[in-house]
Amino acid sequence: MSEEIDEYTQEGDSSIPEVAHLDDEEFLSHCRDQLEDAKDFLENHLAPHRSDAIDVYHQKEYGDEEQGRSQYIDSTLRDTVNSILPSLLKIFTSSERVLEFMPRQPEDEPFALQATDYVRHCLNESNFYNVLHDAMKDALVVGSGFVKYFYEYAKEVEGYSYTGLDDDTLAALMQDDQIEISSIDSRPIASGSDMSPEEMPMIHDIEVKRRSNKGKFRLECIPPEEILFNRRSKGFGDPSTDLIAHRRVVTVSDLVALGYQKEDFIDFAGDTYDLDQAEEFYSRRPEIQGKEGLAYQEASKRLLYTELYIKADYDLDDFTEIRRVGIVGPNFDKILMNEPVNEFPFVHLTPYREPHDAVGAGLFDILRDIQKTKTQIMRGMLDSLSLSIFPRMSFIDGQVSVSDLMNVETGSLIRMRTGDAVKPLTVPFVGQQAQGILNYFSEITENRTGISKASLGLDPSSLMSSSPIAVSGTLSAAQLKIEYIARNFAETALKPLYQGILKLIVQHQDRETMIRLRNEWVPMNPAAWDTGYDVMINVALGGGDENLRMQALQVIAAKQEEIIKTVGPDNPLVNVQQYSNTLRKMTELSGFKNSEEFFKDPAKEPPREPEPEKPSPEEMQMQMMQMQVQLAKGQLELDQMRLQLDEDKAQTDAALKSAEIETDAQIKLQELSAKYNQSIDTTQLRGMIETNREMIRQQGLLEAAKINKQGD
């Protein structure tokens, strides 16, 4: 085995250990051998069967039609598919959380809830409804539907044209690094001005290109003929799957946008490619064959590009790992890209699983014999009806004008020599006898698929003539078979799809982002999430129809309300969260996706502060005694403050009275002096005033002492 040794050295550092791996030619040869075997498995075993299923679904001719006989083709397969598909889509799109992540540790619970919401948001942003619709329809018709999920970094070029821009706006556009101006047409704003051309303001019409290289999550429904996998595979999630490849026709521009150099693959580009000659593709799109024009530009030329995911011991360590390999050419001629990955980014939907086999059964497998038989019966009935209405004619040769006889216009004349020259060969209509056979095969169809007029509510006579229990049994049996298909889709496809998308989000989005959920902007930080969350599927088998589930939820809600009213919200049977779950489930079952528009989720509300515990009687008595002591202290302080105020008031009153006496004395002295026009000796008088003032002060002190004594 040839090996290629890569040696990496850095200046000043010891050499990095040598890495051995397969050389490119040997690895390409290994990939080509595996792809050729998978292609043979597809073209010789899977494709003919799928092509027949597509032909039957589109009611194409069987090839046994006879000229002049009925060409009727029954539509049992198409009718059944179109009857089941709406119910399946309703199951997966009517509720916000058909699948949800479950935490593995108590601290993971808020992150698991965020991961569920964010994955659902990414699916909706990636056209999830259309992808799911197409994949389910492929699965119902041919037995296999394929979905690919991936995170893609691709260059995008968008063209715009602007007219009437002023100089400032043009300058702002030119400063944008992502904008490239491809053409510009400038002209003066107004003509006939005295301003020079250099000074005159201009307006501009421009054409620009905006180049960007953004990463985004993508979801695609892959046509079955574009998927290759090894024939020993037991399922895409089974270890027996060694390779899965997606081969498709792309343009040179598509590969350049993915970052490949045009010189590496331009030799394989052209106008013809064998994938369009595939049997399945021809059955699905016969109008494309040979109808496309030749590419007139190199960027529009097409080539076959295969994105291969293969298990291989590329680094020769005796352990196989999954490699993502990009190969171009009709014969898998050249490797453009080779890198390690951790999983196959594909999921496979099949309605009726087969043990130990990746390929399951579709409705075509259980209905093709019925459709073919009903086609033959209906053709016979229509031929009998046609012969009874337009019988064959017998005539005597030479006695009748054959041209008149061949004219089937109403009221046309027939020329004949004798009256009995023409006789109709009357054939009675015998289609009534075949009606019972048709009804029998219709019953077989109902038994195999569960779809009937009664289950669809289209047969009021049978529903009205049956008891409620019988009607419920009919509807439940049909719903059970549809839910069986839904559970297969959820387990084999939707569950690994959710897990794979979560891994991509955590791997490629390492910063917080804001998304709009239920009319609110919510921050999401995928870096804190665990990629190993379990996925719980909320698609139950045997749950009955929606009316029965709604009735059951109403009974549960009534019991919960009774318990909460009787025992209180803190009872050992039902809490507010469980009651909220019931109300929100009833809302979702009524067809409203966002139940939080009607009822809040208590788990998202901020926690309330715990109510203080009630004290014991001893503690209450102790608290009462402490309160009495505090009241007594407060009363004592109030009394002291009142006494102090009274004392201050007494002193203030004495001072005021003393000042009043002195003022009156001064006024009288001035009056006497003015009356007798002579000065008066005030020494004796002032002595008397001082004596009165001292007596008033002593009286105030005596009153204050009495107040203090009363306070004690």
Buried (B, 14 or more C-beta within 10 A) or exposed (E): EEEEEEEEEEEEEEEEEEEBBBEEEBBBEBBBEBBEBBBEBBBEEBBEBBBBBBBBBBBEEBEEEEEEEBEBBBBBBBBBBBBBBEBBBBBBBBBBBBBBBEBEEEEBBEBBBBBBBBBBBBBEEBBBEEBBBBBBBBBBBBBBBBBBBBBEEBEEEEEEEBEEBEEEBBEEBEEEEEBBBEEBEEEEEEEEEEEEEEEBEEBBBBBBEEEEEEEBBBBBBBBBBBBBBBBEBBBBBEEEBBBBBBBBBBBBBBBBBBEBEEEBBBEBBEEEBEBBEBBBBBBBEEEEEEEEEEBEEEEBBBBBBBBBBBBBBBBEEEEEBBBBBBBBBBEBBBBBBBEEEEBBBBBBBBBBBBEEEBBBBBBBBBBBEBBBBBBBBBBBBBBBBBBBEEEEEEBEEEEBBEEEBEEEEEEEEBEBEEEEBBEEEEBEEEBEEBEEBBEEBBEBBBEBBBBBBBBEEEBEEBBEEBEEEEBBEBBBBBBBBBBBBBBBBBBBBBBBBBBBBBBBBBEBBEEEEEBEBEEEEBEBBBEEBBBEBEBBBEBEEEBBBBEBBBEEBEEBBEEBEEBBEEEEEEEEEBBBEBBBBBBBBBBBBEEBEEBBEEBEEBEEEEEEEEEEEEEEEEEEEEEEEEEEEEEEEEEEEEEEEEBEEBBEBBBEBBBEBBEEBBEEBBEEBEEEEEEEEEEEEBEEBBEEBEEBBEEBBEBBBEBBEEBEEEEE
